[in-house]
Amino acid sequence: MRGLRRLAALAGAAALLAVAPGNAQAASPKFSETTAIGTHNAYDKSKYTYFAQALDSGASLLELDVYADTLSHRWRVSHSNPLGNDNNCEAAKTPGELYSKSRNQDLGSCLDNMAAWNQLHPDHPPILVKVELKVGFNNNAGLGPDEFDTLVAQKLGAGVYKPADLLGGTYPTLDAAAKANAWPARDSLRGKFLFDLIPGTVEQSNPFDHYWTDEEYGDHLRDLSAAGNISAAQAFPAVLGAANGDPRTSRYDASIRPWFVFFDGDAAAYVNNGYDTSFYSANHYILIATDAHGVSPAISSTNPTDAEVAARLALLAGKHASLITSDWSAKSASVLSSVTTRS
């Protein structure tokens, strides 16, 4: 217990250094140089009554499960119902409507909630919105990467930090920009959302689907860049699954590998298998370590102690994670907003 308290104190001190306004030298670590906490399936009503409360939680990552509903041509938000919405996003487009409107809305309303909440909290720390496209895109039904980009841009506008922002008009690919550590200071991302996309569980188990979300959006970025229109892209595709070495090499065509700088895998798989995760921090890639509670010694997946969370954050920061996630929605904002230095 004494060791946990010590780790908690160290993590807390690091978090204070990262955000303390009086410490000019340590006030603005780059986004790639910090480790923060996220909430798995933050759209779930059992976690937060309203999605605005998930935004209030202080978490640096919030996850949405999205279905491309080809019958209605809508982006549904749900865990298991591909034809309906089951979530805490509400029919609220203005700050005054938050925390009071009907829920179970589509992705557009979730984005409306974010835009309204952003008006109330224009100086909020950056929030990564992780979108699991459960059945993938369906471009033939008008639910492809272009339509996703258009929806996000219409709803959030300048509130999104985009791939073009990382490129900065200087670098030819996201990989080149990341390796140069062109990420902005974390403080300069206040008021911003970032989006990353992963293939969904249904998509991955579909024997007829051989063109998953990650590859499709990677192709999308490559093609937009070639057409001189990379500014239209709103999201970063993520390489899903813990692996040793560079997982892009065996998964993607060489033409799209440089468009992946987000990686997403099980925390225990990275740690317990002894994978060399320094690869990610050395190249300034963003590494999302999921199910952080499962790393040995395992802690509660729902309500660990504050000290246990701090210790797990410190442990995975030392393993080069950028964000760690679990179902810790019961924790206070002071815990979920913790940010420490990434090794």
Secondary structure, 3 states (H helix, E strand, C coil): CHHHHHHHHHHHHHHHHHHCCCCCCCCCCEHHHEEEEEECCCCCCCCCCCHHHHHHCCCCEEEEEEEEECCCCEEEECCCCCCCCCCCCCCCCCHHHCCCCCCCCCHHHHHHHHHHHHHHCCCCCCEEEEEEECCCCEHHHCECHHHHHHHHHHHHHHHECCHHHHHCCCCCCHHHHHHCCCCCEHHHHCCCEEEEEEECHHHHHCCCCCCCHHHHHHHHHHHHHHCCCHHHCCCEEEEECCCCCCCHHHHCCCCCHHHCCEEEEEHHHHHHCCCCCHHHHHCCCEEEEECHHHCCCCCCCCCCCHHHHHHHHHHHHHCCCCEEEECCCCCCHHHHCCEEECC
